[in-house]
Amino acid sequence: MIEYLVQSDYLREVQRTFGGAGKLDMLGVFSQIFMVAVPVIVIMALWHYRNILAFALMRLVSYPFNAKTTKVIGNYLVSQGVMIEVCLYSSDGIGRTLCNVRVVGVEGGRMQLKLVNVNPAAVKLKNRRVVCFMKPFAYTGKRLNAFVTYISHMERKGIVLKELSLLTPIRYKYILRRRHTRQQVAREGAVRVKAWSGRKVNTFWMIRPDLQTVNNPARYGRNTRLAVENISAGGVRMFIINPKGELPPLQKGNQLVLRISIWNPAVRKYVFFTALGTIRSRFTAQGGAIGLGIQFASEGEQVGRRFVWNTVQGEIKPLAKFLAQLDQ
């Protein structure tokens, strides 16, 4: 009998060794994985949503101080049907315009919006940071025209927005509507431009320019020429001096092909950019010169013996990088 009990205990021990221990080990492994994975996932989620979480925290802290202002301005936006332009926020400047909206209600820390004009948008928008502009107005002696916030809800069909709501902002502010820093041209010749009518976009490199800057303006007399006042990654402001003869179409909305050369003092060479620009403003300048404000619409890339045009979103990236280097 004793021998039988000893054998039974031995067999149970063998069974625990080859059976139960495996389960215990697997549980231990899964437990360790769980203890490591969960904190990592939480940290990654917090990092991914860090901006909107910081925004929510700051809004909560500032609420006791800004509650009245937020309520008054919110009521103003709703009652007056103020048109608001919603743009993506970018650290490099104001990004592309998503839509124009009106606020129809403010409740629970959210702005309910009515979409008016909508631009197609394929990018992910939920929880995206946006900057919103409206017609300037005064409140408590301060001039306001904008606020920065986040998208709290959106629905779209394909790439077209159908619904949009925003978190109420922490504060309202005044933001100058200039997307890019303008590089002033101290002397003629530092920035050279050749311009062709936009109608010649497929042949411009084979023919003489319609307008161009000159190396020595003093010797150019009363002949028609271009002069550049300033340039940015988003556009250029220039003048047509002594305008006469046959000029390309120069009304708002007309386009010009621009071959831009900028002097790089670091290497003592010119850097070249090719762009298709849209005339956004035209005005009369000193001496009867024609002033033009031009926004870059596309960047030209030479492929073989022709040019391919790539639409730009607000700026020409290589030009922005180059101008930033000049400022350093």
Phi and psi in degrees as GROMACS dihedral restraints (atoms count N, CA, C in turn):
[ dihedral_restraints ]
;  ai    aj    ak    al  type     phi  dphi    fc
    3     4     5     6     1   -63.5    20    10
    4     5     6     7     1   -39.5    20    10
    6     7     8     9     1   -63.7    20    10
    7     8     9    10     1   -38.5    20    10
    9    10    11    12     1   -63.9    20    10
   10    11    12    13     1   -42.0    20    10
   12    13    14    15     1   -65.2    20    10
   13    14    15    16     1   -39.1    20    10
   15    16    17    18     1   -63.0    20    10
   16    17    18    19     1   -42.9    20    10
   18    19    20    21     1   -64.3    20    10
   19    20    21    22     1   -39.1    20    10
   21    22    23    24     1   -64.6    20    10
   22    23    24    25     1   -44.4    20    10
   24    25    26    27     1   -61.5    20    10
   25    26    27    28     1   -38.4    20    10
   27    28    29    30     1   -65.2    20    10
   28    29    30    31     1   -44.1    20    10
   30    31    32    33     1   -65.0    20    10
   31    32    33    34     1   -39.5    20    10
   33    34    35    36     1   -63.3    20    10
   34    35    36    37     1   -37.9    20    10
   36    37    38    39     1   -64.5    20    10
   37    38    39    40     1   -42.6    20    10
   39    40    41    42     1   -61.7    20    10
   40    41    42    43     1   -41.6    20    10
   42    43    44    45     1   -62.8    20    10
   43    44    45    46     1   -42.1    20    10
   45    46    47    48     1   -64.1    20    10
   46    47    48    49     1   -37.0    20    10
   48    49    50    51     1   -65.7    20    10
   49    50    51    52     1   -44.4    20    10
   51    52    53    54     1   -97.4    20    10
   52    53    54    55     1    -7.1    20    10
   54    55    56    57     1  -116.9    20    10
   55    56    57    58     1   -70.7    20    10
   57    58    59    60     1   -63.5    20    10
   58    59    60    61     1   -35.5    20    10
   60    61    62    63     1   -62.2    20    10
   61    62    63    64     1   -34.9    20    10
   63    64    65    66     1   -62.4    20    10
   64    65    66    67     1   -41.1    20    10
   66    67    68    69     1   -64.3    20    10
   67    68    69    70     1   -42.9    20    10
   69    70    71    72     1   -62.4    20    10
   70    71    72    73     1   -40.2    20    10
   72    73    74    75     1   -65.5    20    10
   73    74    75    76     1   -42.3    20    10
   75    76    77    78     1   -64.2    20    10
   76    77    78    79     1   -40.9    20    10
   78    79    80    81     1   -61.8    20    10
   79    80    81    82     1   -39.5    20    10
   81    82    83    84     1   -65.4    20    10
   82    83    84    85     1   -40.3    20    10
   84    85    86    87     1   -63.5    20    10
   85    86    87    88     1   -49.0    20    10
   87    88    89    90     1   -62.5    20    10
   88    89    90    91     1   -35.3    20    10
   90    91    92    93     1   -65.4    20    10
   91    92    93    94     1   -42.1    20    10
   93    94    95    96     1   -66.6    20    10
   94    95    96    97     1   -41.1    20    10
   96    97    98    99     1   -60.9    20    10
   97    98    99   100     1   -44.3    20    10
   99   100   101   102     1   -61.4    20    10
  100   101   102   103     1   -43.7    20    10
  102   103   104   105     1   -65.3    20    10
  103   104   105   106     1   -29.0    20    10
  105   106   107   108     1   -87.4    20    10
  106   107   108   109     1   -42.9    20    10
  108   109   110   111     1   -69.1    20    10
  109   110   111   112     1   -42.0    20    10
  111   112   113   114     1   -61.1    20    10
  112   113   114   115     1   -50.1    20    10
  114   115   116   117     1   -60.2    20    10
  115   116   117   118     1   -37.0    20    10
  117   118   119   120     1   -64.0    20    10
  118   119   120   121     1   -44.7    20    10
  120   121   122   123     1   -63.1    20    10
  121   122   123   124     1   -42.2    20    10
  123   124   125   126     1   -62.8    20    10
  124   125   126   127     1   -44.2    20    10
  126   127   128   129     1   -63.9    20    10
  127   128   129   130     1   -41.8    20    10
  129   130   131   132     1   -64.3    20    10
  130   131   132   133     1   -40.1    20    10
  132   133   134   135     1   -65.9    20    10
  133   134   135   136     1   -43.3    20    10
  135   136   137   138     1   -62.1    20    10
  136   137   138   139     1   -40.1    20    10
  138   139   140   141     1   -67.4    20    10
  139   140   141   142     1   -40.8    20    10
  141   142   143   144     1   -64.0    20    10
  142   143   144   145     1   -38.2    20    10
  144   145   146   147     1  -103.5    20    10
  145   146   147   148     1    21.8    20    10
  147   148   149   150     1   -60.2    20    10
  148   149   150   151     1   -39.6    20    10
  150   151   152   153     1   -67.3    20    10
  151   152   153   154     1   -46.8    20    10
  153   154   155   156     1   -71.3    20    10
  154   155   156   157     1   -31.6    20    10
  156   157   158   159     1   -67.1    20    10
  157   158   159   160     1   -41.3    20    10
  159   160   161   162     1   -64.2    20    10
  160   161   162   163     1   -39.3    20    10
  162   163   164   165     1   -61.7    20    10
  163   164   165   166     1   -46.1    20    10
  165   166   167   168     1   -62.7    20    10
  166   167   168   169     1   -39.8    20    10
  168   169   170   171     1   -65.8    20    10
  169   170   171   172     1   -45.3    20    10
  171   172   173   174     1   -63.7    20    10
  172   173   174   175     1   -37.7    20    10
  174   175   176   177     1   -66.7    20    10
  175   176   177   178     1   -38.0    20    10
  177   178   179   180     1   -65.1    20    10
  178   179   180   181     1   -43.2    20    10
  180   181   182   183     1   -67.1    20    10
  181   182   183   184     1   -38.6    20    10
  183   184   185   186     1   -85.5    20    10
  184   185   186   187     1    -8.3    20    10
  186   187   188   189     1   -55.8    20    10
  187   188   189   190     1   -45.3    20    10
  189   190   191   192     1   -59.6    20    10
  190   191   192   193     1   -26.9    20    10
  192   193   194   195     1   -91.3    20    10
  193   194   195   196     1   -27.5    20    10
  195   196   197   198     1  -109.7    20    10
  196   197   198   199     1     1.7    20    10
  198   199   200   201     1   -57.7    20    10
  199   200   201   202     1   -45.3    20    10
  201   202   203   204     1   -65.6    20    10
  202   203   204   205     1   -47.1    20    10
  204   205   206   207     1   -60.5    20    10
  205   206   207   208     1   -44.5    20    10
  207   208   209   210     1   -61.1    20    10
  208   209   210   211     1   -41.5    20    10
  210   211   212   213     1   -67.7    20    10
  211   212   213   214     1   -45.0    20    10
  213   214   215   216     1   -64.1    20    10
  214   215   216   217     1   -47.2    20    10
  216   217   218   219     1   -68.8    20    10
  217   218   219   220     1   -37.0    20    10
  219   220   221   222     1   -60.5    20    10
  220   221   222   223     1   -44.3    20    10
  222   223   224   225     1   -63.1    20    10
  223   224   225   226     1   -37.9    20    10
  225   226   227   228     1   -63.2    20    10
  226   227   228   229     1   -45.4    20    10
  228   229   230   231     1   -62.9    20    10
  229   230   231   232     1   -39.5    20    10
  231   232   233   234     1   -72.3    20    10
  232   233   234   235     1   -49.7    20    10
  234   235   236   237     1   -67.1    20    10
  235   236   237   238     1   -33.4    20    10
  237   238   239   240     1   -92.5    20    10
  238   239   240   241     1    -5.1    20    10
  240   241   242   243     1    58.2    20    10
  241   242   243   244     1    41.9    20    10
  243   244   245   246     1   -64.9    20    10
  244   245   246   247     1   131.0    20    10
  246   247   248   249     1   -77.6    20    10
  247   248   249   250     1   130.8    20    10
  249   250   251   252     1  -122.9    20    10
  250   251   252   253     1   132.4    20    10
  252   253   254   255     1   -96.8    20    10
  253   254   255   256     1   121.8    20    10
  255   256   257   258     1  -101.6    20    10
  256   257   258   259     1   119.2    20    10
  258   259   260   261     1  -121.5    20    10
  259   260   261   262     1   147.0    20    10
  261   262   263   264     1   -64.5    20    10
  262   263   264   265     1   141.8    20    10
  264   265   266   267     1   -89.3    20    10
  265   266   267   268     1   135.7    20    10
  267   268   269   270     1  -135.9    20    10
  268   269   270   271     1   140.7    20    10
  270   271   272   273     1   -66.3    20    10
  271   272   273   274     1   -20.1    20    10
  273   274   275   276     1   -89.2    20    10
  274   275   276   277     1    -1.9    20    10
  276   277   278   279     1   142.4    20    10
  277   278   279   280     1  -169.0    20    10
  279   280   281   282     1   -80.2    20    10
  280   281   282   283     1   126.0    20    10
  282   283   284   285     1   -81.2    20    10
  283   284   285   286     1  -164.5    20    10
  285   286   287   288     1   -67.7    20    10
  286   287   288   289     1   152.4    20    10
  288   289   290   291     1   -79.1    20    10
  289   290   291   292     1   128.1    20    10
  291   292   293   294     1   -84.9    20    10
  292   293   294   295     1   -46.5    20    10
  294   295   296   297     1  -170.5    20    10
  295   296   297   298     1   169.2    20    10
  297   298   299   300     1  -111.3    20    10
  298   299   300   301     1   136.1    20    10
  300   301   302   303     1  -139.3    20    10
  301   302   303   304     1   166.3    20    10
  303   304   305   306     1  -125.6    20    10
  304   305   306   307     1   143.9    20    10
  306   307   308   309     1   -82.9    20    10
  307   308   309   310     1   123.8    20    10
  309   310   311   312     1  -105.6    20    10
  310   311   312   313     1   -10.1    20    10
  312   313   314   315     1  -174.7    20    10
  313   314   315   316     1   149.5    20    10
  315   316   317   318     1  -128.6    20    10
  316   317   318   319     1   115.1    20    10
  318   319   320   321     1  -154.7    20    10
  319   320   321   322     1   138.1    20    10
  321   322   323   324     1    61.5    20    10
  322   323   324   325     1    31.9    20    10
  324   325   326   327     1    76.9    20    10
  325   326   327   328     1    15.9    20    10
  327   328   329   330     1  -130.8    20    10
  328   329   330   331     1   146.0    20    10
  330   331   332   333     1   -99.2    20    10
  331   332   333   334     1   118.7    20    10
  333   334   335   336     1   -87.0    20    10
  334   335   336   337     1   129.4    20    10
  336   337   338   339     1  -118.0    20    10
  337   338   339   340     1   150.8    20    10
  339   340   341   342     1  -108.4    20    10
  340   341   342   343     1   119.0    20    10
  342   343   344   345     1   -73.8    20    10
  343   344   345   346     1   133.6    20    10
  345   346   347   348     1  -110.6    20    10
  346   347   348   349     1   -63.0    20    10
  348   349   350   351     1  -120.7    20    10
  349   350   351   352     1   131.0    20    10
  351   352   353   354     1  -125.6    20    10
  352   353   354   355     1   132.1    20    10
  354   355   356   357     1   -98.3    20    10
  355   356   357   358     1   139.7    20    10
  357   358   359   360     1   -56.1    20    10
  358   359   360   361     1   139.4    20    10
  360   361   362   363     1  -145.2    20    10
  361   362   363   364     1   116.7    20    10
  363   364   365   366     1   -95.2    20    10
  364   365   366   367     1   -10.7    20    10
  366   367   368   369     1   -76.8    20    10
  367   368   369   370     1   158.7    20    10
  369   370   371   372     1   -69.0    20    10
  370   371   372   373     1   128.0    20    10
  372   373   374   375     1  -112.3    20    10
  373   374   375   376     1   -24.3    20    10
  375   376   377   378     1   -58.8    20    10
  376   377   378   379     1   128.9    20    10
  378   379   380   381     1    67.8    20    10
  379   380   381   382     1    15.0    20    10
  381   382   383   384     1   -78.2    20    10
  382   383   384   385     1   146.3    20    10
  384   385   386   387     1   -81.7    20    10
  385   386   387   388     1   135.5    20    10
  387   388   389   390     1  -133.4    20    10
  388   389   390   391     1   156.0    20    10
  390   391   392   393     1  -118.9    20    10
  391   392   393   394     1   132.2    20    10
  393   394   395   396     1  -117.3    20    10
  394   395   396   397     1   133.7    20    10
  396   397   398   399     1  -117.6    20    10
  397   398   399   400     1   147.4    20    10
  399   400   401   402     1  -144.8    20    10
  400   401   402   403     1   172.4    20    10
  402   403   404   405     1   -61.7    20    10
  403   404   405   406     1   131.3    20    10
  405   406   407   408     1   -56.5    20    10
  406   407   408   409     1   141.7    20    10
  408   409   410   411     1  -143.8    20    10
  409   410   411   412     1   164.1    20    10
  411   412   413   414     1  -108.5    20    10
  412   413   414   415     1   139.1    20    10
  414   415   416   417     1  -143.9    20    10
  415   416   417   418     1   125.0    20    10
  417   418   419   420     1    49.0    20    10
  418   419   420   421     1    41.7    20    10
  420   421   422   423     1    81.6    20    10
  421   422   423   424     1     0.8    20    10
  423   424   425   426     1  -108.5    20    10
  424   425   426   427     1   142.9    20    10
  426   427   428   429     1   -91.5    20    10
  427   428   429   430     1   125.5    20    10
  429   430   431   432     1  -127.8    20    10
  430   431   432   433     1   147.1    20    10
  432   433   434   435     1  -153.2    20    10
  433   434   435   436     1     5.0    20    10
  435   436   437   438     1  -159.7    20    10
  436   437   438   439     1   165.2    20    10
  438   439   440   441     1  -156.0    20    10
  439   440   441   442     1   156.1    20    10
  441   442   443   444     1  -114.5    20    10
  442   443   444   445     1   133.6    20    10
  444   445   446   447     1  -155.6    20    10
  445   446   447   448     1  -164.3    20    10
  447   448   449   450     1  -128.6    20    10
  448   449   450   451     1   151.3    20    10
  450   451   452   453     1   -76.5    20    10
  451   452   453   454     1   122.7    20    10
  453   454   455   456     1   -96.9    20    10
  454   455   456   457     1   -27.2    20    10
  456   457   458   459     1  -153.0    20    10
  457   458   459   460     1   142.6    20    10
  459   460   461   462     1  -155.3    20    10
  460   461   462   463     1   148.1    20    10
  462   463   464   465     1  -136.6    20    10
  463   464   465   466     1   143.1    20    10
  465   466   467   468     1  -147.8    20    10
  466   467   468   469     1   159.0    20    10
  468   469   470   471     1  -114.6    20    10
  469   470   471   472     1   110.9    20    10
  471   472   473   474     1    68.7    20    10
  472   473   474   475     1  -117.3    20    10
  474   475   476   477     1  -110.6    20    10
  475   476   477   478     1    11.8    20    10
  477   478   479   480     1  -105.8    20    10
  478   479   480   481     1   124.2    20    10
  480   481   482   483     1   -66.6    20    10
  481   482   483   484     1   137.5    20    10
  483   484   485   486     1  -115.8    20    10
  484   485   486   487     1   -32.3    20    10
  486   487   488   489     1  -141.6    20    10
  487   488   489   490     1   149.0    20    10
  489   490   491   492     1  -155.9    20    10
  490   491   492   493     1   136.3    20    10
  492   493   494   495     1  -139.5    20    10
  493   494   495   496     1   152.1    20    10
  495   496   497   498     1  -122.8    20    10
  496   497   498   499     1   153.6    20    10
  498   499   500   501     1   -71.7    20    10
  499   500   501   502     1   142.1    20    10
  501   502   503   504     1   -63.3    20    10
  502   503   504   505     1   140.5    20    10
  504   505   506   507     1   -74.2    20    10
  505   506   507   508     1   163.5    20    10
  507   508   509   510     1   -71.6    20    10
  508   509   510   511     1   -41.9    20    10
  510   511   512   513     1  -156.0    20    10
  511   512   513   514     1   162.3    20    10
  513   514   515   516     1  -102.7    20    10
  514   515   516   517     1   149.4    20    10
  516   517   518   519     1  -147.6    20    10
  517   518   519   520     1   178.4    20    10
  519   520   521   522     1  -112.3    20    10
  520   521   522   523     1   123.0    20    10
  522   523   524   525     1  -121.4    20    10
  523   524   525   526     1   127.6    20    10
  525   526   527   528     1   -69.2    20    10
  526   527   528   529     1   128.1    20    10
  528   529   530   531     1   -79.9    20    10
  529   530   531   532     1    64.5    20    10
  531   532   533   534     1  -129.5    20    10
  532   533   534   535     1   114.7    20    10
  534   535   536   537     1   -75.1    20    10
  535   536   537   538     1   -27.2    20    10
  537   538   539   540     1  -136.8    20    10
  538   539   540   541     1   148.0    20    10
  540   541   542   543     1   -72.4    20    10
  541   542   543   544     1   131.9    20    10
  543   544   545   546     1   -93.5    20    10
  544   545   546   547     1   133.2    20    10
  546   547   548   549     1   -91.1    20    10
  547   548   549   550     1   112.1    20    10
  549   550   551   552     1   -70.5    20    10
  550   551   552   553     1   141.3    20    10
  552   553   554   555     1   -97.0    20    10
  553   554   555   556     1   106.9    20    10
  555   556   557   558     1   -72.2    20    10
  556   557   558   559     1   -31.9    20    10
  558   559   560   561     1  -142.1    20    10
  559   560   561   562     1   145.7    20    10
  561   562   563   564     1   -67.0    20    10
  562   563   564   565     1   137.6    20    10
  564   565   566   567     1   109.2    20    10
  565   566   567   568     1   -24.9    20    10
  567   568   569   570     1   -68.5    20    10
  568   569   570   571     1   -34.5    20    10
  570   571   572   573     1  -124.5    20    10
  571   572   573   574     1   118.1    20    10
  573   574   575   576     1  -106.2    20    10
  574   575   576   577     1   140.7    20    10
  576   577   578   579     1  -135.4    20    10
  577   578   579   580     1   133.9    20    10
  579   580   581   582     1  -114.7    20    10
  580   581   582   583     1   136.0    20    10
  582   583   584   585     1  -129.8    20    10
  583   584   585   586     1   137.9    20    10
  585   586   587   588     1  -126.1    20    10
  586   587   588   589     1   152.9    20    10
  588   589   590   591     1   -57.5    20    10
  589   590   591   592     1   143.9    20    10
  591   592   593   594     1   -60.7    20    10
  592   593   594   595     1   -20.1    20    10
  594   595   596   597     1   -65.9    20    10
  595   596   597   598     1   -18.8    20    10
  597   598   599   600     1   -99.9    20    10
  598   599   600   601     1    22.7    20    10
  600   601   602   603     1   -60.0    20    10
  601   602   603   604     1   -26.7    20    10
  603   604   605   606     1   -94.3    20    10
  604   605   606   607     1    -4.0    20    10
  606   607   608   609     1  -137.0    20    10
  607   608   609   610     1     1.9    20    10
  609   610   611   612     1   -57.2    20    10
  610   611   612   613     1   -36.4    20    10
  612   613   614   615     1   -70.2    20    10
  613   614   615   616     1    -8.9    20    10
  615   616   617   618     1  -101.7    20    10
  616   617   618   619     1    -3.8    20    10
  618   619   620   621     1  -131.5    20    10
  619   620   621   622     1   164.5    20    10
  621   622   623   624     1   -67.5    20    10
  622   623   624   625     1   148.1    20    10
  624   625   626   627     1   -69.4    20    10
  625   626   627   628     1   152.0    20    10
  627   628   629   630     1   -73.0    20    10
  628   629   630   631     1   -33.5    20    10
  630   631   632   633     1  -144.7    20    10
  631   632   633   634     1   152.1    20    10
  633   634   635   636     1  -162.0    20    10
  634   635   636   637     1   157.5    20    10
  636   637   638   639     1   -76.3    20    10
  637   638   639   640     1   167.3    20    10
  639   640   641   642     1  -130.1    20    10
  640   641   642   643     1   156.4    20    10
  642   643   644   645     1   -73.6    20    10
  643   644   645   646     1   -37.2    20    10
  645   646   647   648     1  -131.0    20    10
  646   647   648   649     1    87.3    20    10
  648   649   650   651     1   -58.4    20    10
  649   650   651   652     1   -33.1    20    10
  651   652   653   654     1   -60.8    20    10
  652   653   654   655     1   -30.6    20    10
  654   655   656   657     1   -91.6    20    10
  655   656   657   658     1     0.3    20    10
  657   658   659   660     1   -91.4    20    10
  658   659   660   661     1    -8.8    20    10
  660   661   662   663     1    63.0    20    10
  661   662   663   664     1  -137.1    20    10
  663   664   665   666     1   -95.5    20    10
  664   665   666   667     1    14.8    20    10
  666   667   668   669     1   -72.4    20    10
  667   668   669   670     1   154.4    20    10
  669   670   671   672     1   -73.7    20    10
  670   671   672   673     1   136.1    20    10
  672   673   674   675     1  -154.0    20    10
  673   674   675   676     1   169.2    20    10
  675   676   677   678     1  -102.0    20    10
  676   677   678   679     1   149.4    20    10
  678   679   680   681     1  -138.4    20    10
  679   680   681   682     1   132.0    20    10
  681   682   683   684     1   -97.4    20    10
  682   683   684   685     1   128.5    20    10
  684   685   686   687     1   -90.9    20    10
  685   686   687   688     1   -48.0    20    10
  687   688   689   690     1  -155.1    20    10
  688   689   690   691     1   162.8    20    10
  690   691   692   693     1  -143.6    20    10
  691   692   693   694     1   145.5    20    10
  693   694   695   696     1  -137.3    20    10
  694   695   696   697     1   177.2    20    10
  696   697   698   699     1   -68.0    20    10
  697   698   699   700     1   -15.7    20    10
  699   700   701   702     1  -101.7    20    10
  700   701   702   703     1   -14.5    20    10
  702   703   704   705     1   176.5    20    10
  703   704   705   706     1  -173.1    20    10
  705   706   707   708     1  -142.8    20    10
  706   707   708   709     1   146.1    20    10
  708   709   710   711     1  -116.5    20    10
  709   710   711   712     1   124.0    20    10
  711   712   713   714     1  -147.0    20    10
  712   713   714   715     1   170.0    20    10
  714   715   716   717     1  -125.5    20    10
  715   716   717   718     1   144.4    20    10
  717   718   719   720     1   -98.8    20    10
  718   719   720   721     1   108.0    20    10
  720   721   722   723     1   -84.3    20    10
  721   722   723   724     1   136.6    20    10
  723   724   725   726     1    53.3    20    10
  724   725   726   727     1    55.8    20    10
  726   727   728   729     1   -67.5    20    10
  727   728   729   730     1   127.4    20    10
  729   730   731   732     1  -165.5    20    10
  730   731   732   733     1   170.7    20    10
  732   733   734   735     1    72.8    20    10
  733   734   735   736     1  -159.8    20    10
  735   736   737   738     1   -85.6    20    10
  736   737   738   739     1   115.8    20    10
  738   739   740   741     1  -110.0    20    10
  739   740   741   742     1   154.9    20    10
  741   742   743   744     1   -67.7    20    10
  742   743   744   745     1   163.0    20    10
  744   745   746   747     1   -57.2    20    10
  745   746   747   748     1   126.8    20    10
  747   748   749   750     1  -128.0    20    10
  748   749   750   751     1    28.2    20    10
  750   751   752   753     1   -87.2    20    10
  751   752   753   754     1   163.6    20    10
  753   754   755   756     1   -57.2    20    10
  754   755   756   757     1   132.8    20    10
  756   757   758   759     1    97.1    20    10
  757   758   759   760     1   -21.6    20    10
  759   760   761   762     1   -68.2    20    10
  760   761   762   763     1   155.5    20    10
  762   763   764   765     1  -117.4    20    10
  763   764   765   766     1   151.3    20    10
  765   766   767   768     1  -128.0    20    10
  766   767   768   769     1   139.6    20    10
  768   769   770   771     1   -84.9    20    10
  769   770   771   772     1   127.3    20    10
  771   772   773   774     1  -120.7    20    10
  772   773   774   775     1   128.0    20    10
  774   775   776   777     1  -107.5    20    10
  775   776   777   778     1   107.2    20    10
  777   778   779   780     1  -107.5    20    10
  778   779   780   781     1   130.2    20    10
  780   781   782   783     1  -122.2    20    10
  781   782   783   784     1   125.1    20    10
  783   784   785   786     1  -119.6    20    10
  784   785   786   787     1   130.9    20    10
  786   787   788   789     1   -71.7    20    10
  787   788   789   790     1   128.0    20    10
  789   790   791   792     1  -106.8    20    10
  790   791   792   793     1   103.4    20    10
  792   793   794   795     1   -66.5    20    10
  793   794   795   796     1   -21.2    20    10
  795   796   797   798     1   -66.5    20    10
  796   797   798   799     1   -37.0    20    10
  798   799   800   801     1  -114.9    20    10
  799   800   801   802     1    -0.8    20    10
  801   802   803   804     1    56.6    20    10
  802   803   804   805     1    46.1    20    10
  804   805   806   807     1  -143.4    20    10
  805   806   807   808     1   163.4    20    10
  807   808   809   810     1   -90.0    20    10
  808   809   810   811     1   142.1    20    10
  810   811   812   813     1  -106.9    20    10
  811   812   813   814     1   135.4    20    10
  813   814   815   816     1  -109.0    20    10
  814   815   816   817     1   142.0    20    10
  816   817   818   819     1  -137.7    20    10
  817   818   819   820     1   142.8    20    10
  819   820   821   822     1  -119.1    20    10
  820   821   822   823     1   129.4    20    10
  822   823   824   825     1  -142.2    20    10
  823   824   825   826     1   153.9    20    10
  825   826   827   828     1  -105.6    20    10
  826   827   828   829     1   117.0    20    10
  828   829   830   831     1  -112.4    20    10
  829   830   831   832     1   145.8    20    10
  831   832   833   834     1  -105.8    20    10
  832   833   834   835     1   130.6    20    10
  834   835   836   837     1   -72.5    20    10
  835   836   837   838     1   117.1    20    10
  837   838   839   840     1  -100.2    20    10
  838   839   840   841     1   -24.6    20    10
  840   841   842   843     1  -148.3    20    10
  841   842   843   844     1   148.2    20    10
  843   844   845   846     1  -138.7    20    10
  844   845   846   847     1   135.8    20    10
  846   847   848   849     1  -150.8    20    10
  847   848   849   850     1   163.3    20    10
  849   850   851   852     1   -92.7    20    10
  850   851   852   853     1   127.2    20    10
  852   853   854   855     1  -107.9    20    10
  853   854   855   856     1  -177.1    20    10
  855   856   857   858     1   -58.3    20    10
  856   857   858   859     1   138.8    20    10
  858   859   860   861     1    73.0    20    10
  859   860   861   862     1    16.7    20    10
  861   862   863   864     1    81.9    20    10
  862   863   864   865     1     8.6    20    10
  864   865   866   867     1   -67.3    20    10
  865   866   867   868     1   153.4    20    10
  867   868   869   870     1   -98.5    20    10
  868   869   870   871     1   121.6    20    10
  870   871   872   873     1   -94.9    20    10
  871   872   873   874     1   139.3    20    10
  873   874   875   876     1  -131.0    20    10
  874   875   876   877     1   131.1    20    10
  876   877   878   879     1  -104.6    20    10
  877   878   879   880     1   116.8    20    10
  879   880   881   882     1  -118.8    20    10
  880   881   882   883     1   131.6    20    10
  882   883   884   885     1  -104.8    20    10
  883   884   885   886     1   132.1    20    10
  885   886   887   888     1   -70.7    20    10
  886   887   888   889     1   129.3    20    10
  888   889   890   891     1  -107.0    20    10
  889   890   891   892     1   -35.4    20    10
  891   892   893   894     1  -145.5    20    10
  892   893   894   895     1   153.3    20    10
  894   895   896   897     1  -107.6    20    10
  895   896   897   898     1   131.7    20    10
  897   898   899   900     1   -87.8    20    10
  898   899   900   901     1   134.4    20    10
  900   901   902   903     1  -125.0    20    10
  901   902   903   904     1   121.4    20    10
  903   904   905   906     1   -78.1    20    10
  904   905   906   907     1   123.2    20    10
  906   907   908   909     1  -123.9    20    10
  907   908   909   910     1   104.8    20    10
  909   910   911   912     1    67.1    20    10
  910   911   912   913     1  -122.4    20    10
  912   913   914   915     1  -103.2    20    10
  913   914   915   916     1    15.8    20    10
  915   916   917   918     1  -137.7    20    10
  916   917   918   919     1   174.3    20    10
  918   919   920   921     1  -114.7    20    10
  919   920   921   922     1   139.2    20    10
  921   922   923   924     1  -107.1    20    10
  922   923   924   925     1   136.9    20    10
  924   925   926   927     1  -107.9    20    10
  925   926   927   928     1   121.7    20    10
  927   928   929   930     1  -107.1    20    10
  928   929   930   931     1   119.6    20    10
  930   931   932   933     1   -60.9    20    10
  931   932   933   934     1   135.7    20    10
  933   934   935   936     1  -104.0    20    10
  934   935   936   937     1   147.4    20    10
  936   937   938   939     1  -102.0    20    10
  937   938   939   940     1    79.7    20    10
  939   940   941   942     1    91.9    20    10
  940   941   942   943     1   -30.8    20    10
  942   943   944   945     1  -158.1    20    10
  943   944   945   946     1   159.4    20    10
  945   946   947   948     1   -92.2    20    10
  946   947   948   949     1   111.9    20    10
  948   949   950   951     1   -57.7    20    10
  949   950   951   952     1   -47.9    20    10
  951   952   953   954     1   -61.8    20    10
  952   953   954   955     1   -35.5    20    10
  954   955   956   957     1   -68.1    20    10
  955   956   957   958     1   -40.3    20    10
  957   958   959   960     1   -60.5    20    10
  958   959   960   961     1   -42.8    20    10
  960   961   962   963     1   -65.1    20    10
  961   962   963   964     1   -41.7    20    10
  963   964   965   966     1   -65.9    20    10
  964   965   966   967     1   -45.4    20    10
  966   967   968   969     1   -64.0    20    10
  967   968   969   970     1   -34.9    20    10
  969   970   971   972     1   -63.1    20    10
  970   971   972   973     1   -38.3    20    10
  972   973   974   975     1   -66.1    20    10
  973   974   975   976     1   -36.3    20    10
  975   976   977   978     1   -65.7    20    10
  976   977   978   979     1   -30.7    20    10
  978   979   980   981     1   -76.8    20    10
  979   980   981   982     1   -17.2    20    10
